[in-house]
């Protein structure tokens, strides 16, 4: 498929590989009409200000109207951003997206009174309203979540002051973002033939995956020389972000920054501690993997820049899109007819935008809203990685589809804590099928990629989570959070996780300074917990069959945000408050490592 087609040519020549956005709005004119309708809601919130506690009917009308507006706005925004992403050079749709974004801000501001005013109403009064008004039962769980914030909400004057302070408190993350994305530059890298190549954030991993060790070393050293030259500045920036988290937590009567961050998502802190403790117990497996990597690469000393290059060389595995679809459908057969019918509906009704065209946004994602189909953006290049991306995004889309079909709009989304479970579960099922149906050479390549996913997601993200918690604890203990302290803490963790086989040098001790997720307030641990939950669920599906599939679909995929995320997972068969799911994931890693070693010896 040509990458030089314009968007118009792409849709005309290959309509079956382009998503069908007319299912959202038949035309741009229909979008304009919908935009004006949503815009007309501005001001309708005024009659509810100061009156939410008057009676049950008034509260119901306010919550229903706010939900209706949000649902209609979602469709307007989704259409605009999908249109923009299919051709970012099209000014018309850039304008659509900007207008939708501004409208969302105006409506959010207009309704910002809702939660603070609800918290001014006595909890028992709200409970009595829900008991007497049938329509409010749809919002009962939402109201319970709001009620739980009461111990951490200050009086109106203090909350207003803290809210106004957040813009200034966001300076550290804003500074890092501008520095990292706009201002930081890198020296060119040099390959084994002495040729120079431009180093960017986007090309860095590509160079680390190269067979050319000189190129890998050059990219690695130049990357960390650049960050290292700003070591003290970046330490002050990250320390400022940590101080913000600690300040916000203390201001709202939380015992720690972590307690607030996890509490906002209703995740018990033991989930975090179980993750770190259990991964520590299985670190010998990661050390075994790094030793195997050193042996297979044939190097005297394994460096951190050797951790990304494939251990299996010279094996081609092309994956045209239509062939990938067949692999996906076969791999997901254990999920049963109900699930597969959703996947087929997406394939047959043009949910997927497959190929690259001029101006198309890079990468991949699943998007949509309560009243639309899920839509998947891809940039297909005939690789096995593309197949996994397809399966991954269909996991998101199927999760969204089931949730939206089975939950009211106010509960049809799902928590970020579980957001990657369905997508990764799909990947695990695909891997199981492919391992059973590939020749040994391609199976080796697949296992190499699988082992790397475990290293990068389960182990590395847990190391990130542990570092993030350490720097918050340092701040909370009143100790100085300096560049030297951060470098020492990070280097120690890197040695602990990757073992003596890998050299922990001065460069890697500064890796923390280039990780944007450390500015996201206890976010990274969810990659590892989500990955572990998915491995555990996929194992149940493959071993138990229909009962596990029924639990997974009915108790997880269809539940949206109708319960606490930890309880939804528990009902599906995974209790993240115990070490079990983490142990299950580590055992899968061990099985894949065993299989890889066996094949290498064959």
C-alpha positions in Angstrom: 0.0 0.0 0.0 1.5 3.3 -1.1 2.4 5.7 1.7 2.2 8.6 -0.7 -1.5 8.7 -1.2 -3.4 11.8 -0.1 -6.3 11.2 2.3 -8.8 11.7 -0.5 -7.0 9.2 -2.7 -6.8 6.7 0.1 -10.6 6.8 0.8 -11.5 6.6 -2.9 -9.1 3.8 -3.8 -9.2 1.7 -0.6 -12.5 2.6 1.2 -12.6 -0.8 3.0 -9.3 0.1 4.8 -10.6 3.5 5.9 -12.8 4.1 8.9 -16.4 5.2 8.3 -17.0 8.4 10.2 -20.4 8.9 8.6 -21.7 6.6 11.4 -21.1 9.5 13.8 -22.3 12.4 11.5 -23.4 12.0 7.9 -21.6 15.1 6.9 -19.6 18.1 8.2 -22.8 20.1 8.0 -24.5 17.6 10.4 -21.5 18.1 12.7 -22.0 21.8 12.6 -25.6 21.4 13.6 -24.7 19.1 16.5 -22.0 21.6 17.6 -24.5 24.4 17.8 -26.9 22.2 19.7 -24.3 21.4 22.3 -23.2 25.1 22.4 -26.8 26.1 23.1 -26.6 24.2 26.4 -24.3 26.9 27.8 -26.2 28.8 30.4 -28.7 26.1 31.2 -26.7 25.2 34.3 -27.5 28.5 35.9 -30.9 27.5 37.2 -29.3 24.7 39.2 -26.6 26.7 41.0 -27.4 27.0 44.6 -30.4 24.7 44.3 -29.0 21.1 44.0 -30.1 20.4 47.6 -33.6 21.8 47.2 -35.2 18.4 46.4 -34.7 15.1 44.7 -36.2 16.1 41.4 -33.9 19.2 41.0 -30.9 17.1 41.8 -32.0 14.5 39.2 -32.6 17.1 36.5 -29.2 18.6 37.1 -27.3 15.3 36.9 -29.3 14.2 33.9 -28.7 17.4 32.0 -25.0 17.4 32.8 -24.7 13.8 31.6 -26.7 14.5 28.4 -24.5 17.4 27.6 -21.3 15.4 28.2 -22.5 12.5 26.0 -23.5 14.8 23.1 -20.2 16.7 23.4 -18.2 13.5 23.2 -19.6 12.7 19.8 -18.8 16.2 18.6 -15.3 16.0 19.9 -14.6 12.5 18.6 -15.7 13.3 15.1 -13.5 16.4 15.1 -10.4 14.7 16.4 -10.7 11.7 14.2 -11.1 13.9 11.1 -8.0 15.9 12.2 -5.9 12.8 12.8 -6.6 11.3 9.4 -5.1 14.4 7.8 -3.3 16.8 10.2 -2.5 19.1 7.3 -6.2 19.8 6.7 -6.9 23.2 8.3 -10.7 22.7 8.2 -10.5 19.8 10.7 -7.8 21.4 12.8 -10.4 24.1 13.2 -13.1 21.6 14.1 -10.9 20.0 16.8 -9.9 23.4 18.2 -13.5 24.5 18.4 -14.6 21.3 20.0 -11.8 21.6 22.6 -12.7 25.1 23.5 -16.4 24.2 23.8 -15.4 21.4 26.2 -13.5 23.8 28.3 -16.4 26.3 28.5 -18.9 23.6 29.5 -16.5 22.1 32.0 -16.1 25.6 33.6 -19.8 26.2 33.5 -20.5 22.9 35.5 -17.5 23.2 37.8 -19.9 24.1 40.6 -21.5 20.7 40.6 -19.2 18.6 42.9 -18.4 21.4 45.4 -22.1 22.1 45.8 -23.0 18.5 46.2 -20.4 18.3 49.0 -22.2 21.1 50.8 -25.3 19.0 51.0 -25.6 16.7 54.0 -24.8 13.1 53.0 -28.0 11.7 54.6 -30.0 14.2 52.6 -28.5 12.9 49.3 -29.1 9.3 50.5 -32.8 10.1 51.1 -33.1 11.7 47.7 -31.7 8.6 46.0 -34.1 6.4 48.0 -37.2 8.4 47.0 -36.4 9.1 43.3 -36.1 6.2 40.9 -34.2 8.2 38.3 -31.4 9.1 40.8 -30.6 5.4 41.3 -28.6 5.6 38.0 -26.3 8.1 39.7 -26.1 6.4 43.1 -22.6 5.0 42.6 -21.3 8.3 41.3 -22.8 10.1 44.3 -21.2 7.6 46.6 -17.8 8.3 45.1 -18.3 12.0 45.6 -19.4 11.5 49.2 -16.1 9.6 49.9 -14.2 12.8 49.1 -15.8 14.6 52.1 -12.9 14.1 54.6 -10.5 15.5 52.0 -12.5 18.6 50.9 -11.9 21.9 52.6 -14.2 24.8 53.0 -15.1 26.7 49.8 -12.7 29.6 50.3 -9.7 27.2 50.8 -10.7 25.0 47.9 -11.0 28.0 45.6 -7.5 29.2 46.7 -5.9 25.8 46.1 -7.6 25.4 42.8 -6.3 28.8 41.6 -2.8 27.8 42.8 -2.7 24.6 40.6 -1.7 26.6 37.5 1.4 27.9 39.3 2.0 24.5 40.9 2.0 22.9 37.4 5.1 24.9 36.4 7.6 22.0 37.0 5.7 19.6 34.6 5.2 22.4 32.1 8.9 23.3 32.2 10.0 19.7 31.7 7.5 19.2 28.8 8.9 22.3 27.0 12.5 21.4 27.7 12.0 17.7 26.6 9.9 18.3 23.5 11.1 21.7 22.3 14.4 22.8 23.6 16.6 19.8 24.2 18.9 18.7 21.3 21.3 15.9 20.9 24.7 15.4 19.1 24.6 13.2 16.0 25.4 9.6 16.5 28.1 7.6 14.7 27.8 4.1 13.3 30.5 1.5 12.8 31.4 2.9 9.3 31.8 6.4 10.7 28.6 7.7 9.2 26.7 10.3 11.2 23.0 10.1 12.0 20.6 12.5 13.6 19.5 11.6 17.2 16.0 12.4 18.2 13.6 11.2 20.9 11.8 9.2 18.1 15.0 7.6 16.6 16.6 6.7 20.0 15.0 3.3 20.5 15.5 2.4 16.8 19.2 2.9 17.2 19.3 0.8 20.4 17.6 -2.0 18.5 20.3 -1.9 15.8 22.8 -4.8 15.2 25.5 -2.1 15.1 26.9 -1.9 18.7 29.0 1.2 17.9 25.7 2.9 16.8 23.9 1.7 20.0 26.7 3.0 22.2 26.9 6.3 20.5 23.1 6.8 20.7 23.0 5.8 24.4 25.9 8.0 25.4 24.8 11.1 23.4 21.3 10.8 24.8 22.4 10.8 28.5 25.2 13.3 27.9 22.5 15.7 26.9 20.3 15.0 29.9 23.3 14.8 32.2 24.4 18.3 31.3 21.2 19.5 32.9 21.3 17.1 35.8 20.8 19.7 38.6 18.2 21.6 36.7 16.1 18.5 35.9 16.5 17.3 39.5 15.1 20.7 40.7 12.3 20.3 38.2 11.3 16.8 39.3 11.7 17.8 42.9 9.3 20.6 42.3 6.7 18.2 40.9 7.1 15.9 43.9 6.7 18.9 46.3 3.5 19.7 44.5 2.1 16.2 45.0 3.1 16.2 48.7 1.6 19.7 49.2 -1.7 18.8 47.6 -1.9 15.6 49.7 -1.2 17.3 53.0 -3.6 20.2 52.2 -6.4 17.7 51.7 -5.7 15.6 54.8 -4.1 12.6 53.2 -1.3 10.8 55.0 0.9 10.8 51.9 1.0 11.7 48.2 0.6 8.0 47.3 -2.5 7.7 49.5 -4.1 10.6 47.6 -3.1 9.4 44.1 -4.3 5.9 44.6 -7.3 7.0 46.7 -8.5 9.1 43.8 -8.8 5.9 41.8 -10.0 3.9 44.8 -7.0 1.6 44.7 -5.7 0.2 48.1 -2.1 1.0 48.7 -1.4 -2.7 49.3 -1.7 -3.2 45.6 1.3 -1.0 45.0 3.3 -2.8 47.8 2.3 -6.3 46.6 3.6 -5.4 43.1 7.0 -4.3 44.3 7.4 -7.1 46.8 6.4 -9.8 44.5 8.5 -8.6 41.5 11.5 -8.5 43.9 11.0 -12.2 44.6 11.1 -13.0 40.9 14.1 -10.8 40.0 16.3 -13.9 39.6 14.3 -14.6 36.5 15.2 -11.2 35.1 18.9 -11.8 36.0 18.7 -15.2 34.2 17.3 -13.4 31.2 20.1 -10.8 31.1 22.7 -13.5 31.4 21.1 -15.3 28.4 21.1 -12.0 26.5 24.8 -11.5 27.2 25.6 -15.1 26.0 23.6 -14.8 22.9 25.0 -11.4 21.9 28.5 -12.7 22.5 29.8 -9.7 24.4 32.3 -9.6 27.2 30.4 -7.0 29.1 26.7 -6.4 28.7 25.8 -2.7 28.7 22.5 -1.0 29.1 22.6 -0.1 25.4 22.6 -3.8 24.6 19.2 -4.4 26.2 17.0 -3.6 23.2 18.8 -5.2 20.2 17.1 -8.5 19.2 18.8 -11.7 20.5 17.5 -13.5 17.4 18.9 -12.2 14.1 18.1 -12.6 10.4 14.6 -14.0 10.7 12.0 -12.3 8.5 8.4 -12.3 9.4 6.3 -10.1 7.2 2.6 -9.6 8.1 0.2 -8.1 5.5 -2.9 -6.7 7.0 -5.4 -9.3 5.7 -3.2 -12.1 6.9 -2.9 -10.3 10.3 -6.7 -10.3 10.6 -6.8 -14.1 10.1 -4.1 -14.5 12.9 -6.2 -12.2 15.2 -9.4 -14.1 14.7 -7.8 -17.5 15.2 -5.9 -16.2 18.3 -9.1 -14.8 19.9 -11.2 -18.0 19.3 -10.9 -19.0 23.0 -13.0 -15.9 23.8 -16.1 -17.4 22.2 -18.7 -16.3 19.7 -20.1 -13.3 21.6 -16.6 -11.6 21.7 -15.6 -12.6 18.2 -18.9 -11.2 16.8 -17.9 -7.8 18.1 -14.4 -8.1 16.5 -16.0 -9.1 13.2 -18.5 -6.2 13.5 -15.6 -3.8 13.7 -13.8 -5.4 10.8 -16.9 -5.5 8.6 -18.2 -2.0 9.5 -15.0 0.0 9.0 -14.0 0.8 12.6 -10.3 0.5 11.5 -8.3 3.1 9.5 -5.4 0.9 8.4 -2.8 2.5 6.2 -0.6 5.6 6.4 -1.4 8.5 4.1 0.0 12.0 3.7 -0.6 14.0 6.9 -2.0 11.1 8.9 -1.2 11.1 12.6 1.5 8.6 13.6 1.1 5.7 16.0 -2.1 3.9 16.9 -5.0 4.2 19.3 -8.7 3.2 19.9 -11.1 6.1 20.3 -14.9 6.7 20.4 -17.7 7.8 22.7 -20.9 6.4 24.3 -23.0 7.1 21.1 -20.4 6.1 18.5 -18.6 3.0 17.4 -15.1 2.5 18.7 -12.6 3.5 16.0 -9.0 2.3 15.6 -6.2 4.3 14.0 -3.2 2.3 12.6 -0.2 3.0 10.4 0.3 -0.4 8.9 3.8 -1.5 7.8 3.5 -5.3 7.4 5.3 -6.2 10.6 4.5 -8.6 13.5 4.4 -5.6 15.7 1.6 -4.2 13.6 -0.4 -7.4 14.3 0.1 -7.0 18.0 -1.0 -3.4 17.7 -4.2 -4.4 15.9 -5.0 -7.0 18.5 -4.2 -4.6 21.3 -6.4 -1.8 20.0 -9.3 -4.2 19.3 -9.0 -5.2 23.0 -9.6 -1.5 23.9 -12.4 -1.3 21.4 -14.2 -4.4 22.5 -13.9 -3.3 26.1 -15.5 0.0 25.2 -18.1 -1.6 23.1 -19.3 -4.0 25.8 -19.2 -1.3 28.5 -21.2 1.2 26.4 -23.8 -1.4 25.4 -24.4 -2.6 28.9 -24.0 0.6 31.1 -25.7 3.9 31.1 -23.6 6.8 29.7 -22.4 8.0 33.1 -20.9 4.6 33.9 -19.8 3.4 30.4 -16.2 4.5 30.7 -13.6 2.6 32.8 -10.9 3.5 35.2 -7.3 4.0 34.0 -6.3 1.2 36.5 -8.0 -1.4 34.2 -7.6 0.4 30.9 -4.8 -1.8 29.6 -6.1 -5.1 30.8 -8.4 -6.0 27.9 -5.8 -5.0 25.3 -3.0 -6.9 26.9 -5.2 -10.0 27.5 -5.8 -10.0 23.7 -2.1 -10.0 23.1 -1.5 -12.9 25.5 -4.2 -15.0 23.8 -2.6 -14.2 20.4 0.8 -15.1 21.6 -0.4 -18.5 22.9 -2.0 -19.3 19.5 1.1 -18.2 17.5 3.5 -20.1 19.7 1.4 -23.3 18.9 1.3 -22.6 15.1 4.7 -21.1 14.1 7.8 -22.8 12.8 10.7 -22.8 15.2 12.5 -19.9 13.6 9.6 -17.5 13.7 8.6 -18.9 17.2 12.0 -17.8 18.4 11.5 -14.3 17.1 8.1 -14.2 18.7 9.4 -15.4 22.1 12.2 -12.8 21.9 9.6 -10.1 21.5 7.5 -11.6 24.3 10.4 -11.6 26.7 11.1 -8.0 25.9 7.5 -7.0 26.6 7.8 -8.6 30.1 11.1 -6.9 30.7 9.9 -3.5 29.6 6.4 -3.6 31.1 6.4 -5.8 34.2 9.9 -5.4 35.5 11.0 -2.0 34.2 7.7 -0.2 35.0 7.8 -1.7 38.5 11.3 -0.3 38.9 10.0 3.1 37.8 7.2 2.8 40.4 9.6 1.9 43.1 11.8 4.9 42.3 8.8 7.2 42.1 7.7 6.1 45.6 11.2 6.5 47.0 11.6 10.1 45.9 8.2 11.0 47.4 9.2 9.4 50.6 12.4 11.4 50.7 10.5 14.6 50.3 7.9 13.6 52.9 10.7 12.8 55.3 12.0 16.3 54.9 15.2 15.3 53.3 16.8 17.2 50.3 15.8 15.8 47.0 19.0 16.5 45.0 20.4 15.3 41.7 23.0 13.3 43.5 20.4 11.6 45.7 18.2 10.8 42.7 21.1 9.4 40.7 22.2 7.2 43.6 18.7 5.9 44.2 18.1 5.2 40.5 21.5 3.5 40.0 20.9 1.2 43.0 17.5 0.2 41.7 18.9 -0.5 38.2 21.6 -2.7 39.7 19.0 -4.6 41.8 16.6 -5.2 38.9 19.0 -6.0 36.1 21.6 -7.8 38.2 25.4 -8.0 38.0 25.4 -9.2 34.4 24.5 -5.7 33.2 26.9 -2.8 33.9 25.2 0.1 35.7 27.2 3.1 34.5 27.0 6.8 35.3 24.8 7.3 32.2 21.9 5.1 33.3 21.9 6.7 36.7 20.4 9.7 35.0 17.7 7.9 33.2 15.0 9.2 35.6 15.6 12.6 34.2 14.1 11.7 30.8 11.0 9.8 32.0 7.9 12.0 31.5 5.7 9.6 33.5 7.4 10.7 36.7 5.4 13.9 36.3 2.1 12.0 36.3 1.7 11.3 40.0 1.9 7.6 40.7 0.8 6.5 37.2 3.5 4.1 36.1 2.6 1.2 38.5 -0.6 0.7 36.5 1.3 -0.6 33.5 2.7 -3.4 35.5 -0.5 -4.2 37.4 -2.6 -4.1 34.2 -0.1 -6.4 32.5 -0.2 -8.8 35.4 -4.0 -8.9 35.5 -4.2 -9.5 31.8 -1.7 -12.4 32.0 -3.7 -14.0 34.9 -7.0 -13.6 33.1 -5.7 -15.0 29.8 -4.3 -18.0 31.7 -7.8 -18.6 33.2 -9.4 -18.3 29.8 -7.0 -20.8 28.2 -7.2 -23.3 31.1 -10.8 -23.0 32.3 -12.5 -22.2 29.1 -16.2 -21.1 29.0 -16.6 -20.3 32.8 -13.6 -18.0 32.7 -14.7 -16.3 29.4 -18.2 -15.7 30.9 -16.7 -14.1 34.0 -14.3 -12.0 31.9 -17.1 -10.7 29.6 -19.9 -10.3 32.1 -18.0 -9.2 35.2 -15.3 -7.2 33.5 -15.9 -6.0 30.0 -19.5 -5.2 30.5 -19.2 -3.4 33.8 -17.7 -0.1 32.8 -17.3 2.0 35.9 -20.3 0.6 37.7 -18.1 -0.6 40.6 -14.7 0.1 42.0 -12.0 -1.1 39.6 -10.4 -3.4 42.1 -13.8 -5.1 42.7 -14.6 -5.4 39.0 -11.3 -7.3 38.5 -11.9 -9.4 41.6 -15.3 -10.5 40.3 -13.7 -11.4 37.0 -11.2 -13.7 38.8 -8.2 -11.5 39.6 -7.6 -10.1 43.1 -5.0 -7.4 42.8 -4.8 -6.9 46.6 -2.9 -10.3 46.7 0.4 -11.3 45.2 -1.3 -13.9 43.0 -1.7 -12.1 39.7 1.9 -10.8 39.9 3.1 -14.3 40.6 1.1 -15.6 37.7 2.6 -13.1 35.3 6.1 -13.9 36.5 5.5 -17.6 36.0 4.4 -16.9 32.4 7.6 -15.0 31.9 9.5 -18.1 33.3 7.6 -20.4 30.9 8.5 -18.3 27.9 12.1 -18.1 29.0 12.2 -21.9 29.3 10.7 -22.3 25.9 13.2 -19.8 24.3 16.2 -21.5 25.9 15.0 -24.9 24.7 14.5 -23.7 21.2 18.0 -22.0 21.1 19.5 -25.3 22.1 17.6 -27.4 19.5 
